[in-house]
Amino acid sequence: MPLRITENIHNWLFSVMPEGVASLVEMTLIAVVYLTIFAVAGLFLVLLERRVAAWFQLRIGPNRVGPQGLLQTMADAIKLLTKELTGTEKADKFLYNLAPYFVIISALMALAVIPFSAEFHAFDINIGIFFLIAISSIGVIGILLGGWSSNNKYALIGAMRSGVQTISYELSVGLSLLTMVVITGSLQLSEIIEVQKSGWLILQGHIPAAIAFMVFMISGTAETNRAPFDMVEAESELGAGFHTEYSGMKFAYFFLAEFINMFIISAIAATVFFGGWLSPFGITESIPELGVFWFLLKTMALVFLMMWFRWTFPRLRVDQLLTLEWKYLLPINLVNLVLMALLVWLNLTLRL
Amino acid sequence: MERILFYILALIMIGFALASVMSRRMLRSVIYLLFVLCAVAGVYFMMDYNFLAAIQLTIYAGGIIVLIIFSVLLVHHIEMRMEIARPTRQLLTALACSLGLAAFLSVIYTYDFQVSGPGPGTEVSVIGAKLLDYGEGGFILPFEVISVLLLAAMVGAIVIAKGTKLSENKNEVK
C-alpha cells in the first residue's frame, strides 16, 4: 500500500512539471514528511517518558489534557512556541543561536537512513551504519557551542562534560556495531536486514552478539546524555547544564533532539540486533505492510528499556563514567570483536 | 543540477575559509572551518565517494573540530578577541598569499589534465582489500607505517599524561 501511494505521487509530479523541478518538489515533500515524523515522534516520546516515570514512581502522571493525557505534550509544545526567547547580555549571539540547529540537523539526518520498512526507507546509502556513526559525532558540537556561547559557568561545565563523555563513548558504539558488521559483511542497512532473514543477528552471533548488544545499549545511553549518564545536565549540581540559558523553542530543540536521539539509538539496535522490520519467525511475511508495525514495536521495547535505565540507576560521577568506558567497555569490546571474528571464521554462527 | 550544487559548495568553501581566517573570535573561526570541512564532504558525496565523505565527517568534523573546540573551551574566554597584526606584517602576509595563489592557479591552468577512466570502485570492501593488498598497487606499507606512527603517538600521550609521582608530603617531586 505505501509503495502505491508514493509511486502515484511520484508519477503525478513528473507528469505536471519539468524533471528538475519535480525532483526538487519530491525531495521537499520527503523532507516535510520526515520533519513531521520528527516532531510527532519527539512529542510522543516525551509523553511516554513522563507516563513511564510516573508508573515507576507510583504516580499517575499527566492525565488531564485529552484522553489519558495524550494531548499534554502538544499543549506544552504550543506553550513553548509562544514563550519569549531570552538570552544573556554578553553571550556570543551568533553561536548561541546556531547551536540548537547542529543538534537537530544531525538527528534529522540520522533519521533519514533508518529503514522503517522495506519500502519506507528514504536514503539507503551503501555505508549505512558508518554514516550513522559519522553523523552522530557532529551532534555534540551543538552541545559544546551552546554551553560555551551562553557565557554561563554551569553551561560551560556541562558542555565540557558532554565533550568528554561523547568522545569516549563513541568508540564503544562504533566498535560494538563493527562487531556485528563482521557477521553481516555489509554496512548497508537494507542488506543487514536481508542477512537476518535466516535468524536475527543476536541469535546468529549468540554470545558475542549478546555482549555487543549490552555494550551498545550502555554506550548508546551515554551518547544520548541520558541518566544514569546525564552528567551534562545534572540538575542537582549544574542547574540545567548546557542549556541553562536557553528558553522557549530553542530549549525545545535540544529537548526534542535528545528524545529523537534515544529513538535513533533504539532503532539502530532494533535494526542491527533484532531484525528491523522482519517479523519474528516470519509469521507475517505475506503481509509486508506490517513491517512498520514490527519495527516500531521492537524500537519502542528498546526505548522502554532505556527509560527503565533512567528511572532505576543513580547518576554516575565523572571519574566512574570514564573508568567504565576506558577500563571496562573498551577492552571487553576489543576482545569481543576478536571472538566474533573467530566465530565467523570457524563457521560457528547459528542459522535457521 | 550537479553544476549548480558544485558552485554552491565551492562558494560555501571559499566564503567560510575567508571568514575563518578573518574572524577575531576564536570559536567562530573554528565553526567556519567546520563549515568548510562539511562542504568538502559534500563534494565527496557528489562524486559518489560515500566512504571518503563519511570519513571526512567523522575524522575532521566530528573528531578534530571537537578537539579544537575542546581546547578553545579550556583556554579562551568569551570576551577575548584575537589581536590585529601590525601593518607591515599584514602587507607581507598579503604578498605571500597572493604569490602562493598565483603559483597555484598558473600550475592548474597550464597543466593538461586527462579525463581518467572508471576507477576500481569505491565500495568499502574494495577499499579494505586494497589497504591489505601487498601486491602491485597495494597500500599495506603506508597502512602499517601509519599504524606504527599512531601507536607511538598513543604511547607518547600516555607518558605525558601520566606525569611524575608525588612523594608522601605531596609537595616535592621525587
Interface residues (C-beta under 8 A of the other chain):
Chain A: G20 K90 A91 D92 F94 L95 L98 I125 N126 I127 F130 F131 I133 A134 I135 S137 I138 V140 I141 L144 L145 G147 W148 S149 N151 L156 A159 M160 G163 T166 I167 E170 L187
Chain B: M1 R25 L27 R28 I31 L34 N50 F51 A54 I55 L57 T58 A61 G62 G63 I65 V66 I69 F70 V72 L73 L74 I78 E79 E123 V124
